Amino acid sequence: MKNKKVWRLACLVMAVCMGITCMTGCGSKDIPAAQEEKINITEKGNDESNMRFGSNGGLITAGDEKIYYIMVSDKDYRKGNLMVMNEDGTQEQKICSLSNNKRCLNYMDGYLYYVKADGDYDSVVKMKADGSEETVLFKEKPEEKKLIEYSSYNITQLIVLKNKIITRLEVTLNSDAFWYVYDCENQTNTMINNEMLDLDDAMDGIGFNNDIQNMIFENDWVYYCKRYEADYISEKGFSEIRKTRYDGTEDSVLFDGQNLSLYGKIGDKIIYSSIEEDEADDTNKDLWNKRLKIYDSTEQKDTLLYEEKVGYLDNNSWNNVKLVSVNIWKDQIYYVLLNPDNNKFQTVHQVNISTKEDSILYEFDERCRLFENPVLDLTGSDGGKKCQFAGNWLYIEGYSNANFGINNNTDTYKIKLDGSVVEKVEPVV
């Protein structure tokens, strides 16, 4: 009888403790009040924003705790060196010498990918990160009969994904551009969104490049900004941000607006800008608001990151602009502001995608005084111009004196964004 009483008492104590534990969490670890947002990022060899730099796009990339960059000769743009350094800037060394104006550098799984000029057509090259085993993957020569009529082509963008290689093919004798996707497994190269392109119209200069801009690539989806001519849709410059498969199917509108530019995508967040007409001032001059925003595609709402007023000039440019570059690297947003009074780069900002917190990473001082031509166009091509980011480093080019309209002498700097390293990039002898 005594043993039964003890057993009943023990059971009662255990039941009470379990009840208290369930109600109060007694004996367990504290649960954080808010879990940090998990961001699924498509792994890329480089970001699209680093490629929007004319013939010098993709000069810097990063991977496996290393920074890789191309150092172009200041005497001959067709020559240079491929360099590597640790993420902190130490142990800088030359991997190999370059020729034929190599560009569009990507890093993926121990290999470097880049574009090499090869006669009238460009080649896409794969090479081990130590400079060995250089292999030409494919030579970009379109087989479409209409395109063969052109004399030469240049690859102006290269984006390496896990199983795809994306190239932007620009025709040298025309403003048209064509996007291709190379299947690494099947070794096939096909045009993206054939249904979206009328080749007959493209021959007349109304092709893929004129209304499709700022394309962002994922493993299965393509995001792009489509603009409509003001005469046809709206005098205010109507634009759409759209999403489609690589074959052009399942094409849909995510949102629309006025003079949109697409900069990148981090998880389900789309980074873009708009230029919206404001009321005229006392002088009857048109005023425009330029806004940098994040669109949450899950919640379908906007967050304003930055805003400024700009004076509209004509259909191709505006004045007093401060926001001259927007770049994406991994899960960070970077933007660069210009001082319109003296045309000097002013500050580099970083935005945390989760908290939307905006912080100044770097202020340009006497160690690095670069001038930038402030006249930009409304086609969205300002994204990433002159500025390329990788692994908390900025690779930036600008005119080194106020006479940038007279001579084309430029300086290139590499800047660690904590300010610990600010060095002019010099060719290696």
ZAMARGU-4260 file (C-alpha; in steps of 0.2 Angstrom, whole numbers, plus 5000, padded with zeros to 4 digits):
<rodrens>
0) 5000/5000/5000 | 5014/5012/5004 | 5023/5009/4988 | 5006/5012/4978 | 5005/5029/4987
5) 5023/5034/4983 | 5020/5029/4965 | 5004/5039/4964 | 5013/5054/4972 | 5028/5053/4959
10) 5016/5052/4945 | 5007/5067/4951 | 5023/5077/4953 | 5028/5072/4935 | 5011/5077/4928
15) 5012/5094/4937 | 5030/5097/4930 | 5025/5093/4913 | 5010/5104/4913 | 5021/5119/4920
20) 5034/5115/4906 | 5021/5116/4893 | 5013/5132/4899 | 5029/5142/4904 | 5043/5134/4894
25) 5052/5129/4910 | 5068/5119/4907 | 5069/5124/4888 | 5079/5137/4878 | 5071/5154/4875
30) 5064/5156/4858 | 5069/5172/4848 | 5056/5185/4847 | 5059/5186/4828 | 5068/5174/4817
35) 5080/5182/4804 | 5072/5182/4787 | 5079/5168/4776 | 5084/5173/4759 | 5086/5161/4745
40) 5098/5168/4733 | 5102/5161/4715 | 5120/5157/4714 | 5128/5167/4700 | 5146/5169/4694
45) 5143/5188/4694 | 5129/5200/4695 | 5120/5208/4680 | 5123/5225/4688 | 5142/5222/4686
50) 5140/5220/4667 | 5132/5237/4664 | 5148/5245/4660 | 5150/5246/4641 | 5165/5237/4635
55) 5173/5236/4653 | 5158/5226/4661 | 5163/5212/4673 | 5180/5217/4678 | 5178/5210/4696
60) 5170/5195/4704 | 5173/5184/4719 | 5172/5166/4726 | 5179/5155/4739 | 5186/5169/4749
65) 5195/5176/4734 | 5193/5192/4724 | 5197/5191/4705 | 5199/5206/4694 | 5205/5211/4677
70) 5218/5225/4677 | 5217/5233/4660 | 5233/5242/4653 | 5232/5261/4653 | 5242/5261/4637
75) 5233/5247/4627 | 5215/5242/4631 | 5217/5226/4622 | 5230/5220/4635 | 5230/5218/4654
80) 5232/5205/4668 | 5221/5194/4677 | 5223/5196/4696 | 5218/5188/4712 | 5219/5193/4731
85) 5212/5188/4747 | 5195/5195/4753 | 5205/5207/4764 | 5216/5213/4750 | 5232/5203/4755
90) 5242/5192/4744 | 5238/5200/4728 | 5246/5191/4713 | 5245/5190/4695 | 5237/5174/4688
95) 5241/5177/4670 | 5243/5190/4656 | 5228/5194/4645 | 5226/5199/4627 | 5211/5202/4615
100) 5202/5213/4628 | 5195/5199/4639 | 5180/5205/4650 | 5164/5199/4658 | 5173/5189/4672
105) 5163/5176/4682 | 5168/5163/4695 | 5159/5147/4698 | 5164/5131/4707 | 5183/5134/4705
110) 5183/5140/4688 | 5184/5157/4680 | 5173/5162/4665 | 5175/5176/4653 | 5173/5183/4636
115) 5187/5184/4623 | 5187/5194/4607 | 5190/5182/4593 | 5190/5190/4576 | 5173/5196/4571
120) 5165/5185/4584 | 5167/5183/4603 | 5171/5167/4612 | 5166/5161/4630 | 5180/5154/4639
125) 5181/5143/4655 | 5198/5142/4664 | 5203/5135/4681 | 5205/5149/4694 | 5224/5146/4695
130) 5225/5150/4676 | 5227/5133/4669 | 5216/5122/4657 | 5209/5137/4647 | 5195/5130/4636
135) 5184/5138/4623 | 5166/5133/4627 | 5158/5141/4612 | 5160/5154/4599 | 5145/5166/4598
140) 5140/5166/4580 | 5121/5166/4578 | 5114/5154/4565 | 5098/5163/4562 | 5098/5168/4543
145) 5093/5186/4547 | 5107/5189/4559 | 5121/5182/4548 | 5119/5197/4537 | 5128/5207/4550
150) 5147/5208/4549 | 5152/5206/4568 | 5145/5203/4585 | 5151/5207/4603 | 5146/5199/4619
155) 5142/5213/4631 | 5136/5203/4646 | 5140/5186/4653 | 5130/5178/4667 | 5135/5161/4673
160) 5122/5150/4683 | 5124/5133/4690 | 5119/5124/4673 | 5117/5139/4661 | 5127/5153/4653
165) 5118/5168/4648 | 5125/5180/4635 | 5120/5196/4628 | 5125/5198/4609 | 5126/5215/4603
170) 5127/5219/4584 | 5141/5231/4580 | 5133/5239/4565 | 5116/5241/4574 | 5109/5245/4591
175) 5100/5228/4592 | 5105/5215/4605 | 5100/5197/4607 | 5100/5186/4622 | 5106/5168/4622
180) 5106/5154/4635 | 5119/5140/4634 | 5114/5123/4642 | 5130/5117/4650 | 5124/5099/4650
185) 5117/5098/4632 | 5130/5110/4625 | 5116/5119/4615 | 5115/5138/4613 | 5097/5145/4610
190) 5090/5162/4609 | 5079/5168/4624 | 5061/5172/4622 | 5060/5169/4603 | 5041/5173/4604
195) 5045/5191/4610 | 5056/5195/4596 | 5051/5199/4578 | 5067/5197/4568 | 5060/5206/4553
200) 5057/5221/4564 | 5074/5219/4572 | 5082/5222/4555 | 5073/5239/4555 | 5080/5244/4572
205) 5065/5240/4582 | 5072/5224/4589 | 5074/5215/4606 | 5086/5228/4613 | 5074/5243/4611
210) 5060/5238/4622 | 5068/5224/4633 | 5080/5230/4646 | 5088/5226/4663 | 5086/5207/4662
215) 5088/5197/4678 | 5092/5178/4677 | 5087/5164/4689 | 5088/5145/4686 | 5071/5144/4678
220) 5065/5162/4676 | 5069/5178/4668 | 5064/5195/4675 | 5064/5210/4663 | 5059/5228/4661
225) 5048/5231/4646 | 5046/5249/4640 | 5033/5256/4628 | 5036/5271/4617 | 5027/5286/4624
230) 5018/5289/4607 | 5010/5272/4608 | 5005/5270/4626 | 5008/5285/4637 | 5016/5302/4636
235) 5024/5298/4653 | 5034/5283/4648 | 5024/5268/4653 | 5035/5252/4659 | 5032/5235/4665
240) 5042/5223/4676 | 5038/5206/4669 | 5043/5187/4672 | 5044/5173/4660 | 5052/5156/4656
245) 5067/5155/4645 | 5057/5149/4631 | 5045/5164/4632 | 5031/5154/4640 | 5021/5159/4656
250) 5025/5178/4653 | 5016/5189/4665 | 5016/5206/4672 | 5022/5208/4690 | 5019/5227/4691
255) 5020/5243/4680 | 5024/5261/4682 | 5033/5276/4675 | 5050/5275/4668 | 5055/5259/4677
260) 5072/5252/4678 | 5076/5235/4685 | 5092/5233/4695 | 5091/5216/4703 | 5082/5203/4713
265) 5086/5196/4730 | 5075/5182/4736 | 5057/5187/4733 | 5062/5206/4733 | 5064/5215/4717
270) 5075/5231/4717 | 5070/5244/4704 | 5068/5263/4701 | 5055/5274/4694 | 5056/5292/4687
275) 5039/5300/4690 | 5033/5317/4684 | 5030/5330/4697 | 5021/5347/4696 | 5031/5361/4687
280) 5040/5374/4698 | 5038/5393/4697 | 5049/5393/4681 | 5037/5381/4673 | 5051/5368/4671
285) 5045/5350/4673 | 5051/5342/4689 | 5053/5323/4691 | 5055/5312/4706 | 5068/5298/4705
290) 5064/5284/4717 | 5074/5268/4722 | 5062/5255/4728 | 5060/5237/4734 | 5045/5227/4728
295) 5040/5212/4739 | 5033/5200/4726 | 5026/5189/4740 | 5017/5203/4749 | 5015/5214/4733
300) 5020/5230/4741 | 5033/5243/4739 | 5046/5250/4751 | 5055/5267/4747 | 5073/5267/4749
305) 5079/5283/4742 | 5071/5298/4733 | 5077/5314/4724 | 5070/5327/4713 | 5078/5329/4696
310) 5076/5342/4683 | 5069/5335/4667 | 5079/5340/4651 | 5072/5330/4636 | 5068/5312/4631
315) 5086/5306/4634 | 5093/5315/4649 | 5090/5325/4665 | 5101/5336/4676 | 5105/5338/4695
320) 5105/5319/4696 | 5113/5311/4712 | 5109/5293/4710 | 5122/5287/4697 | 5123/5268/4701
325) 5113/5254/4709 | 5122/5237/4711 | 5117/5220/4719 | 5130/5208/4726 | 5123/5193/4735
330) 5111/5199/4748 | 5116/5217/4748 | 5110/5232/4739 | 5123/5246/4735 | 5120/5263/4728
335) 5132/5277/4724 | 5128/5296/4725 | 5136/5310/4715 | 5137/5328/4721 | 5129/5337/4706
340) 5138/5353/4710 | 5155/5347/4706 | 5152/5330/4697 | 5162/5321/4710 | 5157/5304/4717
345) 5151/5307/4735 | 5145/5292/4745 | 5143/5273/4744 | 5127/5267/4753 | 5122/5249/4758
350) 5104/5243/4761 | 5101/5228/4772 | 5087/5218/4762 | 5079/5212/4778 | 5079/5227/4789
355) 5079/5240/4775 | 5092/5249/4785 | 5102/5261/4775 | 5121/5265/4780 | 5135/5275/4772
360) 5149/5263/4769 | 5162/5275/4761 | 5164/5293/4758 | 5175/5299/4744 | 5189/5310/4750
365) 5205/5317/4744 | 5213/5299/4742 | 5200/5296/4728 | 5193/5311/4719 | 5184/5305/4704
370) 5173/5314/4692 | 5158/5307/4683 | 5148/5314/4668 | 5131/5317/4676 | 5121/5316/4660
375) 5112/5299/4660 | 5098/5293/4649 | 5081/5287/4654 | 5083/5269/4646 | 5089/5262/4663
380) 5107/5260/4657 | 5113/5270/4672 | 5112/5254/4683 | 5130/5249/4688 | 5138/5262/4676
385) 5156/5265/4682 | 5154/5255/4698 | 5156/5236/4701 | 5155/5227/4717 | 5161/5211/4724
390) 5164/5204/4741 | 5164/5221/4750 | 5175/5229/4737 | 5171/5243/4725 | 5180/5243/4708
395) 5176/5261/4701 | 5182/5271/4686 | 5180/5289/4684 | 5188/5304/4676 | 5203/5310/4686
400) 5201/5329/4682 | 5187/5341/4678 | 5191/5341/4659 | 5182/5325/4656 | 5173/5333/4642
405) 5190/5337/4633 | 5201/5321/4636 | 5196/5303/4640 | 5210/5300/4653 | 5202/5290/4667
410) 5208/5282/4684 | 5202/5266/4691 | 5202/5263/4710 | 5199/5248/4721 | 5191/5252/4737
415) 5188/5241/4752 | 5171/5248/4758 | 5177/5250/4776 | 5189/5263/4769 | 5205/5252/4775
420) 5211/5251/4757 | 5210/5265/4743 | 5222/5261/4729 | 5223/5267/4711 | 5224/5251/4700
425) 5241/5251/4691 | 5246/5239/4678 | 5258/5225/4683 | 5274/5226/4674
</rodrens>
